[in-house]
Amino acid sequence: MTAPTDVTFVSGTTITSDWLNGVNDVVNFTQSGTGAVTRSAGDKLRESVSVLDFGADPTGQTSSTLAFQKAFDYAAITSASSAGPITTNLSVFVPAGLYYIDSTVSVDKRIGLYGEGANTVITGSSPLASSPATCGFRFNSPATTGIAPHIHHLTFFGFNGGPCISIETSGAMVGSCFFSNSVSGVDLNSDSLGNAASDVVLSSCIFDQMLADVRAYSAVNVSILGCQSFLSSYGVQFLSSGTGNSDFLISNCEFNYTKTSGITVDSSTNKNIQVSGCSFMLNQQHSSFVGFIYTGTSTAATELFVKNCTFRNWKDYAVRFYGANVFVVGDCIFDANKTVASYTQSAASKAIAQT
């Protein structure tokens, strides 16, 4: 671009973006510190992509769906054109604010998404909406290669028509996110070519008053680590409408005050599901409670291994197994006593039922 000529501005002059971009490309920036190299200001500013660059509304008064989609589309094009033997990913930044999403945003496999934790809230609910969004963000791009997406430090609220995040690809990582008052935090499903979600890690996430924290339809090699659940109807659900799941590790998670079940298996094929070092606890005796760990009668091919877990103050049975399945429970603590004086004490607690 040709360097801009000297211009004297008077008060009230409108400066076009093309002129400013020209200035950015010729103005230099040098980071402080030994060994720093000189770059153009424009190159420095384009290091990251923000949804605000594409018109997102951080007040939540208008829909930001199109702005998010444009930001992801731009990041996908930029990532695809990157040089080198490995296609890198470009993450999209969501600054502090409230962002309203009224329809599904489709995300390329290579693109990450991150925010400022509790200060970045993405919601699927708004007084402007006639119906809630069916899904927040859908990561599904089986034909692309590159580094898988990282989604972290975001708050999701009020997605009552579908999941906050749907993972339909391999290698995704979701960490340090807060999910509240939604149908589902994370769905794990197959992509458009029928490939199951795989090599997925969910870590250090908090789920609050969800219908379901995580729903697994078709997924392989998934780790759910160090997550906390509060007052959700279901924690982790293995559902029968998918092709089945295998090689799950649910470790060091807390299922607190679960209304129905912490871990529910309702699918015909679930292989090598390991639950380790988790704690399960009720503060009141919910009428809908069926067990901290529960398998439906249709589960004819389930392998479930439970070890080093703690179960406290539950209604009826803590663990219920149905059908001809493989179950191993070992080195667990079953303590029917309530942990806080104000909690409702269970009247009759039993450990394990197998039918």
N, C-alpha and C positions, 0 to 999 in steps of 0.2 A: 504494500500500500504506500502511496506517495505521502511523504511527510507533510503534515498540515503547515500552512504558512502562518506568519504572525498575524494575530487578530486582536483588536481591542474591543471589548464588550462593554456595553452600557447597561444600566439597570433595566431589567425586564426582558433582556435578550433570551430567546429560546435556543438552546444548544442541541443540535440533533445528535442521535446516538452514533451515526456514522462518523461524525467529526470526533466524538469522544473516543470511539474505538481506534480511530487513526492516531490519536494522541497516545493512547495506551500502548500501541504497538511500537512507538518510537521512544517513549519515556522509559528509562532504564530503572531496574530495581536490583539492589545488591543486599543480600542478607548480611547481617553483622556476623563476625566470626572468621577465624582463619580458614582460608580455602574456599570461601564463598565465591560463586561466579555471578556474573552480571546477566540478568534476563530482562525481557521487556515486561512492563507492568501488565500488559494484556495476557501474557503467558502465565504470570503469577496468578492473576484473577481467575483464569480458567482451570486452575488446578482442581477445583471442586465444583459440583453442581448442586444448586439449591432449588427447592421447589418454588421459592420466591422469585427466582430468575424467570419462571414461566407463569407467574401470575397467581400463585396460590394465595388464599385469603387466610391469614393467621388469626383472624377474629372469629372464624366459624360462622359468619353471617351468610356467606354464599358458598356454593359447592366448589371444592378444590380438585375434584376428580380429574378434569381435563388438564389442569396444571401438573398434577402428579404424573399423568400419562405422558405428557409432553416431555417432562424431565426424564422419565425412564426411557422414552424413545430416543432422546438425544444421547443419553448415557450409553445406550446399546450401540448406536452408530459409532460413537467415539471409541468404545471398547473394541468393537469389531475391526476398526481401522488401526488399532495399535500395532506397533512393530514388534518383532521378536518371535521366538519359537512358541511362546505361551501367550495365548490371548488373555490379557489382564481384564479385570473388572473395574468399573468406575462407580463408586457409591454415590447415592443421592442423599443429600443432607436436608433434614427437616428441622428448621430452627424452632425455638420456643414459640408456642402458640397453640391455638385450637383449630384443627382442620377438619372440615366436614366432607366425607366421601359418600356420594349417593349411588354409585354403581361400581362394579368390579374394575380394578386397575390391573392390567396384565403386565407382568414383569419378565424381562429376558433373564435367562439363567445366570448371566454373568453379573447382574447388577445387584449391588447391596443397598441397604436402606438403614439410616441411623439418625438419631435425634439427640435431644438433651434430657433424656430420662423423663422424670415426672413433669417437666416443663413443656414437653412436646406431646400433645394429646391429639390423637386421630379418632374421630367419632363417626359412627354410621347412623347416628340419630340426629334429627333436627326438626324443629317446628315447621320448616319449609317442606319436609318430605311427606309425600302421600303414602309411601311404603318404604321400609328399610332396605338398605343395600343387601343384595344376596351374598356378597362376599367382599371383603376389603381388598386384599392384595393376593393375586394368583401368580405364583411362580411356576411357569410351565413353558419350557422351550426345549423339547427333546432333540431337535436337530442341531442345536448350537453346542459349541465347545467352550471351554474356558473355566476360570476359577468360579466356584459355586458362590451363591449369594450369602452374605452375612447380614442379618437383621438384628439391630441391637439398640438399646437405650431409647425405647419408645413406649408410649402409653396408649392402649387401645380401649375404647369405651363405646358401648351401645350399638354393637353390630348384631341386631336382633333378627336379621334375615338370613344370616349365614356366618361362616367363620371370619375372624379378623384376618387370618393368614391361611392360605391353602398352599401347601408344599406338594408339588407334583413333578419334582425333579430330583437330582442326586446331589449330595454334598452340602445341602443347606445347613446353616448354623443360625439358631435363634437364641439370643442371650440377653439377659438383664432387661427384659421387657415386662410391662405390667398390663394384665388383661382384666377387664371388669365388665360385668353386666352385659354379657354377649352370649350368643348361641354357642359359640366355640372359640377358643383361643387359636389353636392350630389344628388344621385338618391335614392328614397324610393320605395321599391318594395317588393313583396311577396317572400318567400323562396321557396325551391324546393318542399315543402309539401303543398304549397298554402297558408301559413299563412302570413298575411300582416305584414309589418314592424310596430312595435308598441313601444310606450313609448320612443320615440326618442327626444333628445334635441340638437338643434343647437344654439350655443350662441357665440356672439362676433366675428363672422367671417366677413371677407371682401371679396367681389366678385368684380372683375375688368375685364371689357370687355369680359364677358362670353356670350355664346349663351343662356344659362340658368343658373341661380344660383342654384336653387333647382327644381327637377322634382319629383312630387308625382304621382305614379301609383297606388299603393295599400298600404295605410298606415293609422294607427289609433293612436290617442293620441300623437300628435307631437307638440312640442313647438319650434318656431323659434324666438329667443330673441336677441335684441340688435345687429343685423347684419347690415352691410352697403353694398350697391350695387352701382357701378359706371359704366355707359356706357355699361351695359349689354343689350342684345336684350330683354330678359325676366328675370324677377326676380324669383318669385315662380310660377311654372306651375302645374296645376292639369290636367293630361293628360287622354285621353279617352281610351288608350290601356290597362289600368289596370282594376282592379275590383272595384275601387272607393276608396274614402278617407273619414275619419270622425274625428271630434274632433281635429281640428287644431287651434293653437293660434299663430298668427303672431303679435308680440308686440315690440314696440319701435325700429322698423327697419327704415332705410333710403333707399329710392329708388331714386337715383340721376341720371339724364340724361338718363333715360331708353329709348331705341330706339323703342320698340314695346309696351310692357306692363309690369307694375310692378307685378301685380298679375293676372294671366290668368286662367280661369276655363273652361276647354274643356273636361269634363268627365261627364258621365251620372248620376253618384251618388257621391255627395259630401255633407256630413251632418255636420252641426255645424262648419263652418269655420269662425273664429273670427279674425278680423283685428283691432288692438287697438294701439293708440298712435304712429302711423307711419307717416312719412313725405314722400311726393312725389314731385319731382321738375324736370323741364327741363331747360337746358341751351341753347338749340336750338330746332327748330321745325322739328323733324325727319319726313320724308315722310311716314315711316312705322308705326308711332305711331297710336294706336287704342284706347288708354285710359289707365290711370294708373291702373284701375281695370276693367277687361273686361271678360265677359262670352260669350262663343260661342252659336250659335243657337241650338246646340244639348243638352244643359244642361237642361234636363227636371226634375231633382231632386236635386237642389242645395239649400243649406241654407247658406247664407252669411251675416255676421253681421259686419258692419264697424262703428267704433266710435272713437272719439277723434283724428282724423287724420287731417293732413294739406296737401292741394293740391295747388301747385304754378306753374304759367306760363306754361300752357299746350296748346296743339293744339286741337281744336274742343271740344270734351267732356272729362271731367276728369274721369267719371265713366260711363260705358255702361253695361246695363243689358239686356239680351235677354231670351225669353222663359218664361214658367210658373214656376217661382222660388220664393223662399222666400228671400227677401232682406230687410235689415234694415240698414239705414244710419242715424247716429245721432251725434250731438255735433262735427261736422267737420268744418274746415275752408277751403273755396274755394277762393283763391286769385290769380287772373290772372296776376298780375304784376310780372315782373322779379325781382330777388333778387340781381343781380350784374349788373352793368352798361354795361359790355361787353357781357352779354347774349343776345340772340335774343328774342325780345318781341313777344308773341303770338298776332296774329291779331284778332282772334275771339275765345274766350274761353267760354264754357258753362259747367255747373256743371254736371248734371245727365241726362242720356237718358235711358228710359226703353221701349223696343219694344215687 
